[in-house]
Amino acid sequence: MRIRIGIAAVAVTAASLVGGAVANAATPLSVPELGAVGYWLTPDETAALAKSAIPDVVDRLVPADRTRVGLADGSRLGAPGNVTFASNAQVLGEVAEHPGGTAAVLLANPFNRVDPGAMVIIVQVWEPAPAVEESD
């Protein structure tokens, strides 16, 4: 069971990217409040990471209750109680299924004061599907 992080935590992560240009490679980022550092991945890097063995290795090394996941609007991986039972590969794979979908992957200091115990943070971002207007 992974703990889903709320919109505020996603906003903190996204705010760390404000002012940064869209890059052709992973963009380093940090969230000092969490003692977290990591990368904002491009869509291609997100897809490649999802298909690699790395997410499964992280699943084996980091207890699920130490992983935080920021699910994008429209994610089908959420469960009641603000949790998800999806693997890291599933979380990243869902992002890769969306055109232009990207992910932030961070390692956090588990002794931080904001979210004690958090070690891995994955944030999904994709553009929501356009609303379909019904015609009369």
SEFINU-938154 format. One record per residue (C-alpha): x, z, y; residue in three letters; residue number from 0; chain. Coordinates in pm, whole numbers. Example, Ala and Ser with C-alpha at 12.3 -4.5 7.8 and 13.67 -1.06 7.14 Angstrom:
REM SEFINU-938154
+--------+--------+--------+-----+-----+-------+
|     xx |     zz |     yy | res |   n | chain |
+--------+--------+--------+-----+-----+-------+
|   1230 |    780 |   -450 | ala |   0 |     A |
|   1367 |    714 |   -106 | ser |   1 |     A |
+--------+--------+--------+-----+-----+-------+
***
This chain:
REM SEFINU-938154
+--------+--------+--------+-----+-----+-------+
|     xx |     zz |     yy | res |   n | chain |
+--------+--------+--------+-----+-----+-------+
|      0 |      0 |      0 | met |   0 |     A |
|    141 |   -105 |    334 | arg |   1 |     A |
|     20 |     43 |    659 | ile |   2 |     A |
|   -125 |   -207 |    903 | arg |   3 |     A |
|     -9 |   -154 |   1256 | ile |   4 |     A |
|   -249 |   -183 |   1542 | gly |   5 |     A |
|   -263 |   -422 |   1832 | ile |   6 |     A |
|    -61 |   -180 |   2048 | ala |   7 |     A |
|    238 |   -202 |   1818 | ala |   8 |     A |
|    207 |   -578 |   1803 | val |   9 |     A |
|    194 |   -583 |   2183 | ala |  10 |     A |
|    512 |   -375 |   2202 | val |  11 |     A |
|    686 |   -624 |   1978 | thr |  12 |     A |
|    548 |   -923 |   2164 | ala |  13 |     A |
|    639 |   -767 |   2498 | ala |  14 |     A |
|   1000 |   -751 |   2387 | ser |  15 |     A |
|    991 |  -1132 |   2380 | leu |  16 |     A |
|    842 |  -1187 |   2725 | val |  17 |     A |
|   1067 |  -1404 |   2932 | gly |  18 |     A |
|   1235 |  -1554 |   2627 | gly |  19 |     A |
|   1222 |  -1928 |   2582 | ala |  20 |     A |
|   1095 |  -2084 |   2264 | val |  21 |     A |
|   1402 |  -2119 |   2050 | ala |  22 |     A |
|   1505 |  -2356 |   1775 | asn |  23 |     A |
|   1650 |  -2063 |   1586 | ala |  24 |     A |
|   1563 |  -1703 |   1519 | ala |  25 |     A |
|   1544 |  -1500 |   1839 | thr |  26 |     A |
|   1695 |  -1151 |   1822 | pro |  27 |     A |
|   1464 |   -876 |   1941 | leu |  28 |     A |
|   1452 |   -503 |   1963 | ser |  29 |     A |
|   1188 |   -236 |   2010 | val |  30 |     A |
|   1376 |     68 |   2141 | pro |  31 |     A |
|   1074 |    298 |   2098 | glu |  32 |     A |
|   1098 |    243 |   1722 | leu |  33 |     A |
|   1475 |    212 |   1705 | gly |  34 |     A |
|   1398 |   -129 |   1556 | ala |  35 |     A |
|   1598 |   -451 |   1562 | val |  36 |     A |
|   1524 |   -783 |   1402 | gly |  37 |     A |
|   1436 |  -1143 |   1462 | tyr |  38 |     A |
|   1144 |  -1350 |   1580 | trp |  39 |     A |
|   1149 |  -1641 |   1335 | leu |  40 |     A |
|   1058 |  -2003 |   1400 | thr |  41 |     A |
|    779 |  -2155 |   1188 | pro |  42 |     A |
|   1036 |  -2327 |    963 | asp |  43 |     A |
|   1237 |  -2006 |    921 | glu |  44 |     A |
|    920 |  -1810 |    846 | thr |  45 |     A |
|    824 |  -2060 |    573 | ala |  46 |     A |
|   1175 |  -2060 |    427 | ala |  47 |     A |
|   1188 |  -1679 |    421 | leu |  48 |     A |
|    846 |  -1661 |    255 | ala |  49 |     A |
|    968 |  -1891 |    -26 | lys |  50 |     A |
|   1297 |  -1707 |    -75 | ser |  51 |     A |
|   1370 |  -1406 |   -295 | ala |  52 |     A |
|   1438 |  -1184 |      9 | ile |  53 |     A |
|   1080 |  -1052 |     56 | pro |  54 |     A |
|   1063 |   -953 |   -312 | asp |  55 |     A |
|   1400 |   -775 |   -292 | val |  56 |     A |
|   1282 |   -584 |     16 | val |  57 |     A |
|    960 |   -493 |   -170 | asp |  58 |     A |
|   1173 |   -343 |   -446 | arg |  59 |     A |
|   1412 |   -155 |   -216 | leu |  60 |     A |
|   1174 |    -25 |     53 | val |  61 |     A |
|    874 |    184 |    -53 | pro |  62 |     A |
|    547 |     15 |     46 | ala |  63 |     A |
|    440 |    314 |    256 | asp |  64 |     A |
|    752 |    260 |    469 | arg |  65 |     A |
|    652 |    -97 |    557 | thr |  66 |     A |
|    438 |   -172 |    860 | arg |  67 |     A |
|    250 |   -500 |    890 | val |  68 |     A |
|     86 |   -643 |   1200 | gly |  69 |     A |
|   -172 |   -885 |   1066 | leu |  70 |     A |
|   -285 |  -1172 |   1288 | ala |  71 |     A |
|   -650 |  -1217 |   1378 | asp |  72 |     A |
|   -812 |  -1399 |   1090 | gly |  73 |     A |
|   -575 |  -1267 |    824 | ser |  74 |     A |
|   -737 |  -1235 |    485 | arg |  75 |     A |
|   -488 |   -971 |    367 | leu |  76 |     A |
|   -635 |   -662 |    533 | gly |  77 |     A |
|   -813 |   -391 |    338 | ala |  78 |     A |
|  -1038 |   -107 |    452 | pro |  79 |     A |
|   -858 |    197 |    584 | gly |  80 |     A |
|   -610 |      2 |    797 | asn |  81 |     A |
|   -392 |    -94 |    499 | val |  82 |     A |
|   -292 |   -403 |    308 | thr |  83 |     A |
|   -189 |   -433 |    -54 | phe |  84 |     A |
|    -18 |   -768 |      1 | ala |  85 |     A |
|    349 |   -815 |    -79 | ser |  86 |     A |
|    595 |   -909 |    194 | asn |  87 |     A |
|    606 |  -1262 |     47 | ala |  88 |     A |
|    225 |  -1285 |     75 | gln |  89 |     A |
|    230 |  -1164 |    436 | val |  90 |     A |
|    497 |  -1419 |    531 | leu |  91 |     A |
|    337 |  -1691 |    318 | gly |  92 |     A |
|      6 |  -1650 |    498 | glu |  93 |     A |
|    185 |  -1708 |    829 | val |  94 |     A |
|    356 |  -2018 |    691 | ala |  95 |     A |
|     14 |  -2162 |    594 | glu |  96 |     A |
|    -86 |  -2178 |    962 | his |  97 |     A |
|     58 |  -2461 |   1174 | pro |  98 |     A |
|    301 |  -2309 |   1421 | gly |  99 |     A |
|    274 |  -1966 |   1257 | gly | 100 |     A |
|    569 |  -1736 |   1322 | thr | 101 |     A |
|    670 |  -1388 |   1219 | ala | 102 |     A |
|    881 |  -1108 |   1358 | ala | 103 |     A |
|   1078 |   -913 |   1099 | val | 104 |     A |
|   1242 |   -588 |   1204 | leu | 105 |     A |
|   1427 |   -297 |   1050 | leu | 106 |     A |
|   1328 |     36 |   1206 | ala | 107 |     A |
|   1491 |    375 |   1226 | asn | 108 |     A |
|   1276 |    585 |    988 | pro | 109 |     A |
|   1340 |    890 |   1209 | phe | 110 |     A |
|   1187 |    738 |   1523 | asn | 111 |     A |
|    929 |    950 |   1706 | arg | 112 |     A |
|    663 |    681 |   1749 | val | 113 |     A |
|    614 |    593 |   1381 | asp | 114 |     A |
|    820 |    826 |   1161 | pro | 115 |     A |
|    896 |    678 |    823 | gly | 116 |     A |
|    867 |    313 |    924 | ala | 117 |     A |
|   1159 |    113 |    787 | met | 118 |     A |
|   1042 |   -251 |    780 | val | 119 |     A |
|    803 |   -412 |   1028 | ile | 120 |     A |
|    653 |   -758 |    986 | ile | 121 |     A |
|    429 |   -905 |   1255 | val | 122 |     A |
|    223 |  -1220 |   1198 | gln | 123 |     A |
|    144 |  -1455 |   1487 | val | 124 |     A |
|    -53 |  -1777 |   1482 | trp | 125 |     A |
|   -295 |  -1950 |   1710 | glu | 126 |     A |
|   -653 |  -1875 |   1610 | pro | 127 |     A |
|   -854 |  -2170 |   1489 | ala | 128 |     A |
|  -1057 |  -2324 |   1772 | pro | 129 |     A |
|  -1417 |  -2214 |   1780 | ala | 130 |     A |
|  -1661 |  -2475 |   1658 | val | 131 |     A |
|  -1947 |  -2521 |   1900 | glu | 132 |     A |
|  -2282 |  -2595 |   1752 | glu | 133 |     A |
|  -2477 |  -2875 |   1913 | ser | 134 |     A |
|  -2852 |  -2855 |   1955 | asp | 135 |     A |
+--------+--------+--------+-----+-----+-------+
***
